[in-house]
Amino acid sequence: MKTLSQIIVLLLSPTRLVIDGLKDRRKNAQGKADLLLKWNRDFFRYDIFIALTLGIVSSSLFPQNALPLVLGWVVFIVACSRCNEIVCALLHDVGRELDFAKSSTALTTGQRVKMAMRSYMGLLINFGEIYYLLPRLFPAAFFDPPLKNFVDALYFSGITIATVGYGDIKPDHVVTKLLVLYELFSGLLLVVVALSVYLAAYGSQRNKK
């Protein structure tokens, strides 16, 4: 059963499998906390770097499809993996908080809130990468009108996760419609559920002092 669950995790989120393996090697709670903080910060920097790179590559300064296909697939797979990893981590973390279970790490509530905020921006950027790369990796009409560049994809991801939905860009394929629903769920889970649980725990800790 454990092998099956590892295969499922590997297919849905290789990065989740990696961080779980690294965390299991740390013997103490503080070591695990330091690892998770570094992982979260490093991936946030990676997200910013990739966003800037795609923004430049997709601009009018470069010809269309300037991004090498292999690199496009790597960025796409990592983006999908990270989105699933963040959602899985949030579901696990929130469930633990609601059950008043003891954490295996020494992360403070303040650190969890900061990680959640970086994860929120990470979701926005990673979904933007997915939206941008989908039409370039698969021959289909995913949006109406088609996304012109990465800025359009990032904008669409931003208004989706913020539940604004101006209607100027619409998902026009079953895949993008499901992705939009997944991003909405992920964003609401993080902001409404995770942050409220973390902040409630933080308020409880302050009251005890």
Secondary structure, DSSP 8 states (H G I E B T S, - for coil): -HHHHHHHHHHH-HHHHHHHHHHHH--SHHHHHHHHHHHHHHHHHHHHHHHHHHHHHTSTTS-TT-S-HHHHHHHHHHHHHHHHHHHHHHHHHHHHHHTT---SS---HHHHHHHHHHHHHHHHHHHHHHHHHHHHHS-S--EES---SHHHHHHHHHHHHTT---SSSEE-SHHHHHHHHHHHHHHHIIIIIIHHHHHHHHHHHHHH-
